């Protein structure tokens, strides 16, 4: 199995801008972006296997003010996982603070791969809506 790294956006952006990123290993990226944020583009190289960019807020319920993570977002993540899982050594998952959205995605992917996802619930505060939506969409496709 590949390694999963949860990275806050400010660290991820800094790494990208000063070219500490990408590493010299095959990798994929899932970015959960706040719609109002600014994010630098990643430099493409031989190790880069793809990226999914999801624009959503860290919320649990839909409202007029916020964009909630939805089934379409989860389908993008599951499709990306199926595409790259055998070709990457590391999957980087990034959101603004690296505390809720990205750990939720990391936990869901870990569960999908049949591994223990509890570490993400111990170290972080995963967004349960995102976690449950990804697992629901994955199970629906099985």
C-alpha positions in Angstrom: 0.0 0.0 0.0 1.1 3.6 -0.6 1.8 6.1 2.1 -0.8 8.8 2.9 0.4 12.2 4.0 -2.0 14.8 5.4 -0.6 18.3 4.8 -2.1 21.8 5.7 -2.5 24.1 2.7 0.0 26.7 3.9 2.7 24.0 4.2 1.7 22.4 0.9 1.7 25.8 -0.8 5.1 26.8 0.6 6.6 23.4 -0.5 5.2 24.0 -4.0 6.4 27.6 -4.3 10.0 26.9 -3.1 10.1 23.7 -5.2 10.6 21.3 -2.2 7.7 19.6 -3.8 7.5 17.3 -5.6 9.5 14.5 -4.1 11.5 12.0 -6.1 8.9 9.3 -5.7 5.7 8.6 -7.6 2.8 10.5 -6.0 -0.8 11.7 -6.4 -2.5 14.6 -4.8 -6.0 15.3 -3.5 -6.6 19.0 -2.6 -9.8 20.1 -0.8 -9.8 23.8 -1.6 -11.9 26.5 0.0 -13.6 28.2 -2.9 -12.3 31.7 -1.9 -8.6 30.5 -1.5 -5.5 30.9 -3.7 -3.5 27.9 -4.4 -0.3 27.6 -6.6 -0.2 25.1 -9.3 2.0 22.0 -8.9 4.9 21.5 -11.2 4.4 18.5 -13.4 7.2 15.9 -13.6 7.8 12.2 -14.2 6.8 11.3 -10.6 3.4 13.1 -10.7 0.6 10.7 -11.4 -2.4 13.1 -11.1 -4.4 15.4 -8.9 -8.0 15.9 -7.8 -9.1 19.4 -6.8 -12.3 19.6 -4.8 -13.8 23.0 -3.9 -15.9 22.8 -0.7 -16.1 24.2 2.7 -15.5 22.4 6.0 -19.2 22.1 6.9 -21.6 19.3 7.8 -24.8 20.7 6.3 -25.7 22.5 3.1 -26.5 26.2 3.4 -26.8 29.2 1.1 -23.4 30.5 2.3 -21.3 27.3 1.9 -20.5 24.6 -0.5 -20.8 21.2 1.1 -18.8 18.1 0.0 -21.2 15.9 -2.0 -21.5 12.6 -3.9 -20.0 14.0 -7.0 -16.9 15.0 -5.1 -16.7 11.6 -3.5 -17.0 9.9 -6.9 -14.0 12.0 -8.2 -11.9 10.8 -5.3 -12.9 7.2 -5.6 -12.3 7.2 -9.4 -8.9 8.9 -8.8 -8.0 6.3 -6.1 -8.8 3.5 -8.5 -6.7 5.1 -11.2 -3.5 5.7 -9.2 -3.5 3.3 -6.3 -1.1 0.9 -8.1 1.2 3.6 -9.5 2.0 5.8 -6.5 4.2 5.5 -3.4 2.6 8.5 -1.7 -0.8 10.2 -1.7 -0.7 13.8 -0.5 -4.0 15.1 0.8 -4.3 18.8 1.6 -6.9 21.1 3.0 -6.7 24.6 4.6 -5.7 23.5 8.2 -5.1 19.8 7.6 -7.3 18.9 10.5 -10.7 18.0 9.2 -11.3 17.6 5.5 -8.1 16.0 4.5 -8.0 13.6 7.5 -11.6 12.6 6.6 -10.5 11.7 3.1 -7.4 9.9 4.4 -9.5 7.9 6.8 -12.0 7.0 4.2 -9.3 5.9 1.7 -7.6 3.9 4.4 -10.9 2.1 5.2 -11.5 1.5 1.5 -8.1 -0.2 1.3 -9.0 -2.4 4.2 -6.6 -0.8 6.7 -7.3 0.6 10.2 -8.4 4.2 9.9 -8.5 4.9 13.6 -5.2 6.9 13.6 -7.0 9.7 11.8 -9.7 9.9 14.4 -7.1 10.0 17.2 -4.7 12.6 15.7 -7.2 14.8 13.9 -10.9 15.8 13.8 -12.1 14.3 10.5 -15.2 15.8 9.0 -17.7 12.9 9.4 -19.9 14.1 6.5 -16.9 13.8 4.1 -15.8 10.5 5.6 -19.3 8.9 5.4 -20.0 10.3 1.9 -16.9 8.8 0.4 -17.6 5.4 2.0 -21.2 5.5 0.9 -20.2 6.3 -2.7 -17.5 3.7 -2.7 -19.9 1.0 -1.4 -22.6 2.0 -3.9 -20.1 1.3 -6.7 -19.1 -2.1 -5.4 
